[in-house]
Amino acid sequence: MHRDTALIGHWDSAPFDHGVMESSELEFRGDGRGGGTVANALGEEVTAFSWHCPEPGVLEVRDTDGDVERVRYAVTRATPAYTPDAIPAVRFEPPLFFARQYARSSVVSP
């Protein structure tokens, strides 16, 4: 299965979540495992998943219950609100784990 190495790492929606009460984090590992976290005032929910890219610009995640979600994505640079500089980012359409845009917060080894 193909995996886009540009996705590998830890991603955080917080830089793009100004004024909302929820944030999300994603982690994509090189071996096809990953996880998503959605946090809000009530706590956080963590979901483990496997992932691959069936075609360029398309991400497919399968959670441990077997549910599959397919989204389009683009890895680029974006400028969060209240900061002057563009940072590495990924944008999903439709949103993935309740967020549309994430900033790279670190690289994860396979």
C-alpha positions in Angstrom: 0.0 0.0 0.0 1.2 3.5 -0.8 1.9 6.0 2.0 2.8 9.6 1.3 5.9 10.3 3.4 4.9 13.9 3.5 2.1 13.0 6.0 4.4 11.1 8.4 4.6 12.9 11.7 2.5 14.6 14.3 0.0 17.2 13.3 -1.9 19.7 15.5 -5.0 21.8 14.6 -4.4 24.2 17.5 -2.6 26.9 15.4 -5.7 27.1 13.2 -8.3 26.7 15.9 -8.5 30.3 17.3 -11.9 30.9 18.9 -13.1 27.3 18.8 -13.7 25.0 21.8 -12.2 21.9 20.2 -8.9 20.9 18.8 -7.5 17.8 17.1 -4.2 16.0 16.7 -3.1 13.4 14.2 -0.1 11.1 14.0 0.9 9.2 10.9 3.6 6.6 11.2 5.6 5.2 8.4 4.4 1.6 9.0 0.8 2.6 8.3 -0.4 3.0 11.9 -1.7 6.2 13.3 -4.0 7.9 15.7 -6.3 10.8 16.0 -7.3 12.8 19.1 -10.2 15.2 19.5 -10.1 17.3 22.7 -12.7 19.7 24.1 -14.0 20.9 27.5 -15.5 17.5 28.2 -12.2 15.6 27.7 -10.6 13.8 24.8 -11.3 10.9 22.5 -8.4 9.0 21.0 -8.9 6.7 17.9 -6.2 4.3 16.6 -6.3 3.7 12.8 -4.4 2.3 9.9 -3.8 4.6 6.9 -2.7 4.6 3.2 -3.0 6.7 0.1 -4.9 4.8 -2.6 -4.1 7.6 -5.1 -2.2 10.9 -5.0 -3.9 13.5 -2.8 -6.3 10.9 -1.3 -6.0 9.6 2.3 -7.9 6.5 3.6 -8.0 5.8 7.3 -9.5 2.6 8.9 -10.3 2.6 12.6 -10.1 -0.5 14.8 -13.9 -1.0 14.3 -13.3 -1.3 10.6 -14.9 2.1 9.7 -13.2 3.7 6.7 -13.0 7.4 6.0 -11.6 8.7 2.7 -10.5 12.4 2.4 -8.6 14.6 -0.1 -5.5 16.3 1.3 -2.8 18.7 0.4 0.5 19.2 2.3 1.6 22.8 2.0 2.5 25.9 4.0 -0.1 28.0 5.7 -0.2 31.1 7.9 -2.1 30.6 11.2 -4.1 33.6 12.5 -2.0 36.0 14.7 1.4 34.8 13.3 3.4 36.4 10.5 5.1 33.3 9.1 3.8 30.3 7.1 4.4 26.9 8.6 4.2 23.3 7.3 0.5 22.3 7.2 -1.9 19.8 5.8 -5.5 20.5 4.7 -8.2 17.9 4.5 -11.5 18.0 2.6 -13.8 17.1 4.2 -12.4 17.6 7.7 -10.6 14.7 9.4 -11.2 14.3 13.1 -13.2 17.5 13.2 -10.5 19.7 11.8 -9.8 20.9 8.3 -6.2 22.2 8.7 -3.3 21.0 10.9 0.2 22.3 11.5 3.1 19.9 11.6 4.3 19.7 15.2 7.0 17.0 14.8 8.3 14.2 12.6 7.7 10.7 13.8 10.1 7.9 13.0 8.7 4.8 11.3 
